[in-house]
Amino acid sequence: METRTTLPSKGDRVLRIAEVVERTGLKRPTLYKRARAGTFPRPIKLGPNSTGWLESEIDAFLAAAVAQRDQAGAA
């Protein structure tokens, strides 16, 4: 997964863990494990005890998963 180095676009929301879990269907430990492995967007540190993810990065992750599924089905 490519690391994003630019600032988020205007209107890009920060999603908290509960919404990321709901949108992806992945469990919390899996999200952090995949982020460490570089196969899921890394969270943004928002404070000492809080993190979030850019909505655009989660959307891109889901779009890539769908594209990969479609490529595998076409082969």
KELOLO-54911 format. One record per residue (C-alpha): z negated, y negated, x; residue in one letter. Coordinates in steps of 0.2 Angstrom, whole numbers, padded with zeros to 4 digits, always signed. Each point is the difference from the previous one (the first is absolute). Example, Ala and Ser with C-alpha at 12.3 -4.5 7.8 and 13.67 -1.06 7.14 Angstrom:
-0039+0022+0062a+0003-0017+0006s
END
This chain:
+0000+0000+0000m+0005-0017+0007e-0014-0013+0003t+0002-0016-0009r-0003-0015+0011t+0005-0014-0011t-0011-0010-0012l+0000+0006-0018p+0012-0008-0012s-0006-0013-0012k-0007+0009-0015g-0003+0016+0009d-0016+0007-0007r-0013+0009+0009v-0005+0017-0008l-0017+0007+0002r-0003+0019+0003i-0002+0005-0019a+0017-0007-0004e+0009+0007+0015v-0008+0017-0004v+0007-0002-0018e+0017-0005+0005r+0003+0013+0013t-0009+0015-0007g-0008+0002+0017l-0019+0001+0003k-0010-0012+0010r-0002+0011+0016p+0018+0004+0000t+0005-0018+0000l-0010-0004+0015y+0005+0016+0009k+0019-0004-0003r-0003-0018+0005a-0008+0005+0016r+0015+0012+0003a+0012-0014-0003g+0008+0009-0016t-0008-0013-0012f-0002-0019+0000p-0015-0005+0010r-0014-0009-0010p-0004-0019+0002i-0018-0003+0005k-0006-0013-0013l-0018-0001+0005g-0014+0010+0008p+0000+0013-0014n+0017-0002-0009s+0018+0004+0003t+0016-0002-0010g+0019+0005+0001w+0015-0012-0002l+0008+0005-0017e+0017-0002+0008s-0004+0013+0014e-0007+0012-0013i+0016-0002-0011d+0011+0003+0016a-0010+0016+0004f+0003+0006-0018l+0019-0005+0001a+0002+0010+0016a-0009+0015-0007a+0012+0000-0015v+0015-0003+0012a-0005+0015+0011q-0002+0011-0016r+0017-0005-0006d+0008+0003+0017q-0008+0018+0001a+0006+0004-0018g+0018-0005+0005a+0001+0010+0016a
END
